[in-house]
Amino acid sequence: MGSHVHSLSPGRIVKKDLLERLHPSNPGYQRYEAWFMRLGLAILLYFNLPVDINNTGQPTPNGLAHWIDFTWAADPEVMKILKRILIPVLALYVFGVLRWLMLPYMFTLSLAVGTLKNSQGGEIAHVYQALTMVLLVQMIWYLYYEIRFWIGKPHHFQSGWTRRSMEVFATQSALAGIYFTTAVTKLIESKGAWLWQIRKIGVELERTWQQKYYHKLEEQGPAWALWFKDFITANPWAAIVIFGPGLIAELIVPAALYGRRRALIIGILLIILHVGAIYIMRLNFWQNIALLAIFYVNIPYWIISSSQAATRRVRASS
């Protein structure tokens, strides 16, 4: 009898080893972490779906509005009914029941409101972009998982990975993709000169502040933001120092997928970036901040793990 030995070439061995090193290890998300993350996402979605939008048409269709009529999302009576239905849907989602069925409903509402808002002919806002993308990715993951299960070919998890781990990882990946794409787009559009061009942002800040004040009667903002705006306008080179770290944080955001500590640090950096953008550039990034706090900073984990570590130190010293 003969034997057939399968062997890998040195090149394939190196490639396989590299892929294994690049693949994020399973951080072992606990049940309570996923529960708090779903709860945070559910609350964010519910309170960001208005029942009175004041947009009764799609004068300048954006995205899917070219083919789909989303004006039903501007009807207060319709939205009241849909939000009442949303309450039990969110409850089931939070407790992990029929997520493959709950997520399409959640995604559709977020998509409709966001698309309708961006089809009014004004500036394109990205308020709902991150939230809708997170819902889309989670929906795709659970539909994929359930379809594979139904057809008798269940998804094969790598060692230690579970549906819960993949849910969190897919969500974090969606956020990382958004920020990394944003950074790369800045560099492509500016032909690599974004940091050099950012020196001129003072002029744009002055224009934005004046528009907000005279067109929408918005207040000038906190004193520190006003000081920053004036400082950047008077010192163009300071814009590189102030806004440069934001670009770096967006470029390194994929590192957040490689452990809780990296996710915590990058999440905090991006939140600081957004707070500055909200008060200095007068942009709306509150949803992004909430998503980063929920899925990157992961406050419940650090509170509970710190409490457990303190308890162990007390026991060890007694």
QUIFENPE-V186039 format. One record per residue. N is the residue number from 1. RES is the residue in one small letter. PHI is phi in whole degrees, 0 to 359 (* if undefined). PSI is psi in whole degrees, -180 to 180 (* if undefined). Layout:
BEGIN
N	RES	PHI	PSI
N	RES	PHI	PSI
END
This chain:
BEGIN
1	m	*	143
2	g	253	163
3	s	238	145
4	h	247	117
5	v	257	122
6	h	269	128
7	s	227	153
8	l	257	141
9	s	290	156
10	p	306	-37
11	g	295	-41
12	r	291	-36
13	i	297	-45
14	v	298	-43
15	k	296	-44
16	k	296	-42
17	d	296	-39
18	l	295	-44
19	l	297	-39
20	e	294	-37
21	r	290	-37
22	l	285	-27
23	h	290	125
24	p	301	139
25	s	282	155
26	n	289	116
27	p	285	-7
28	g	67	56
29	y	296	132
30	q	279	163
31	r	301	-42
32	y	293	-32
33	e	296	-49
34	a	297	-36
35	w	295	-46
36	f	295	-37
37	m	296	-45
38	r	295	-40
39	l	298	-45
40	g	298	-43
41	l	294	-40
42	a	297	-45
43	i	297	-44
44	l	299	-45
45	l	295	-46
46	y	300	-46
47	f	277	-2
48	n	250	14
49	l	249	99
50	p	289	157
51	v	259	-3
52	d	217	103
53	i	260	-23
54	n	67	12
55	n	247	99
56	t	266	0
57	g	213	-179
58	q	234	67
59	p	300	-33
60	t	232	85
61	p	304	138
62	n	233	134
63	g	63	-129
64	l	293	-13
65	a	295	-14
66	h	293	-25
67	w	238	-18
68	i	237	138
69	d	271	112
70	f	258	12
71	t	294	-16
72	w	298	-24
73	a	286	-9
74	a	265	-4
75	d	275	112
76	p	304	-39
77	e	293	-41
78	v	296	-45
79	m	293	-32
80	k	298	-44
81	i	294	-44
82	l	295	-35
83	k	286	-29
84	r	294	-41
85	i	295	-33
86	l	297	-31
87	i	302	-56
88	p	295	-31
89	v	298	-46
90	l	294	-38
91	a	298	-45
92	l	296	-40
93	y	298	-47
94	v	300	-41
95	f	273	8
96	g	76	27
97	v	257	123
98	l	51	46
99	r	299	-33
100	w	297	-23
101	l	264	-32
102	m	284	-39
103	l	297	-39
104	p	301	-36
105	y	293	-46
106	m	298	-44
107	f	297	-42
108	t	298	-43
109	l	295	-45
110	s	296	-42
111	l	297	-43
112	a	297	-48
113	v	295	-45
114	g	296	-43
115	t	294	-41
116	l	296	-42
117	k	298	-34
118	n	271	9
119	s	247	25
120	q	259	-2
121	g	95	-6
122	g	268	-158
123	e	293	142
124	i	284	120
125	a	263	152
126	h	246	27
127	v	299	-43
128	y	264	-1
129	q	300	-55
130	a	295	-44
131	l	298	-46
132	t	295	-39
133	m	295	-41
134	v	299	-45
135	l	296	-39
136	l	297	-47
137	v	295	-44
138	q	297	-41
139	m	299	-46
140	i	299	-42
141	w	298	-48
142	y	287	-33
143	l	294	-43
144	y	300	-47
145	y	298	-46
146	e	292	-40
147	i	297	-43
148	r	299	-38
149	f	292	-42
150	w	295	-37
151	i	274	5
152	g	82	17
153	k	232	69
154	p	301	150
155	h	298	135
156	h	267	114
157	f	275	142
158	q	291	165
159	s	308	122
160	g	89	-16
161	w	279	147
162	t	224	176
163	r	302	-40
164	r	296	-45
165	s	298	-42
166	m	292	-34
167	e	299	-47
168	v	291	-44
169	f	298	-43
170	a	297	-40
171	t	294	-46
172	q	297	-37
173	s	295	-39
174	a	298	-45
175	l	294	-42
176	a	298	-40
177	g	298	-40
178	i	298	-49
179	y	289	-41
180	f	294	-41
181	t	297	-39
182	t	300	-46
183	a	295	-45
184	v	296	-39
185	t	298	-41
186	k	301	-44
187	l	290	-39
188	i	293	-49
189	e	296	-32
190	s	266	2
191	k	56	41
192	g	82	2
193	a	254	25
194	w	300	-46
195	l	297	-36
196	w	290	-40
197	q	286	-25
198	i	295	-14
199	r	300	-26
200	k	270	8
201	i	292	-20
202	g	303	-39
203	v	297	-44
204	e	295	-38
205	l	297	-44
206	e	299	-44
207	r	296	-44
208	t	296	-45
209	w	298	-42
210	q	292	-39
211	q	296	-45
212	k	299	-37
213	y	282	-47
214	y	275	-30
215	h	270	-38
216	k	246	0
217	l	57	31
218	e	283	146
219	e	294	162
220	q	289	-10
221	g	95	176
222	p	295	159
223	a	299	-38
224	w	294	-36
225	a	292	-40
226	l	297	-41
227	w	296	-43
228	f	299	-44
229	k	299	-46
230	d	294	-37
231	f	294	-43
232	i	293	-38
233	t	295	-40
234	a	280	-23
235	n	231	80
236	p	307	-36
237	w	294	-24
238	a	295	-25
239	a	298	-34
240	i	295	-42
241	v	291	-37
242	i	279	-43
243	f	264	-18
244	g	303	-47
245	p	302	-28
246	g	296	-42
247	l	296	-41
248	i	297	-43
249	a	299	-38
250	e	291	-35
251	l	288	-33
252	i	264	6
253	v	301	-29
254	p	302	-23
255	a	296	-20
256	a	295	-17
257	l	280	-3
258	y	250	44
259	g	128	155
260	r	296	-40
261	r	295	-44
262	r	296	-41
263	a	297	-40
264	l	298	-50
265	i	296	-49
266	i	294	-37
267	g	299	-44
268	i	294	-41
269	l	299	-43
270	l	290	-34
271	i	296	-43
272	i	300	-42
273	l	302	-45
274	h	290	-37
275	v	299	-42
276	g	297	-41
277	a	294	-35
278	i	293	-47
279	y	268	-26
280	i	264	-45
281	m	266	-5
282	r	60	42
283	l	251	157
284	n	261	109
285	f	231	23
286	w	296	-37
287	q	295	-41
288	n	298	-43
289	i	300	-45
290	a	298	-44
291	l	295	-40
292	l	295	-41
293	a	295	-38
294	i	287	-50
295	f	258	-18
296	y	253	-53
297	v	291	-41
298	n	56	57
299	i	305	-45
300	p	305	-40
301	y	298	-46
302	w	291	-33
303	i	294	-49
304	i	291	-43
305	s	295	-37
306	s	294	-40
307	s	295	-42
308	q	294	-39
309	a	295	-40
310	a	295	-40
311	t	297	-42
312	r	295	-37
313	r	293	-38
314	v	296	-44
315	r	294	-37
316	a	290	-31
317	s	274	-13
318	s	273	*
END
